[in-house]
Amino acid sequence: MRWARVRRQYVADVVRWVRVRWQYVVDAALGVSLAGLFVFGGMTVSPLLAVAQTLPLAWRRRAPGAVLGVVGLATAAHMSMGMSRTAGYMPVLLAIYTAAASRSAVVRWGLCGLTAVVVAAAGTLHRDLVEGVLPAVAASAVAWLAGAERSRHLRERTALVAESTRLRLEQRIADAELAAAADRERLARRLHDTLAHTVTVMLIQTEALRSTARLEPVDVDRVDRVLGAGRDALAEVRGAIAELDSREMSASADDLAERLDQLRAAGLDLSAALPEGLAGLPAPVLAVVHRLIGEASTNALRHGGPGTRLDLRVEQDTGRVTVSM
């Protein structure tokens, strides 16, 4: 069991290392493949130029322009000396592929084009136009287009990651604000329950004192003032809670209406009016129903696409609310 755990941990560490440093693994595999191609392919005229063609590729991501210049000159020199195999283009094609994604327009356009022309011209020294120039130009164009397309995909992916990060941050902020609002609501209701209970007890005891005790007219007036103040305070607390419930219901309804308007503008076929069965629902139940309708409508557009028809119906029964979509 112990050795099995150690082995699994070792495999997991290796996989993690490869996932983090996969580019180095790819570069190492390319280097070995190109070295084998030059050694066993029988196309090496100058070992020094072969090394100059392949070794700089290890730094092609850090300095694509410089690597392209060195590899391109080495390839042209090697071709001019009689390197016969078309596979000798592979190092310079990899360099062009990487340089096509460079941020520098000089490297991306000028140096890539110049390298392709120089390599193609060097190929004509020992070959004709069809076998020397056209394969070099065509292969360079394909490598450049592939590198440019990869660069576009990387930019789009970076933009998507940035947008996803922004949305997650906004969601986190919204969740924090929602939690804070829920805390404030709980505090308000707790305060209401405490005050209402306390003031109610005070009023009952004061009423009992006024009814049973023998009080002077001055004391009766004072007790009436205490009772009036207590009733006013209890009414204000209940009014504040009722206003809070009304404001939450209104805000929830406004949020749902705005969300449905946005989905309708995006192509969801939806009735312009909210379902009639929402009227009279308690605030907590209404909030759940609003959220359910909003999420279901979003999913309908997301999975069905523009033009999707969504029918909503809310029905109330004794102690039960049914939402049909």
Summary of the structure (lengths in Angstrom):
residues: 325
radius of gyration: 38.6
end to end distance: 53.1
largest distance: 128.7
contacts: 893
relative contact order: 0.04
helix: 80%
strand: 4%
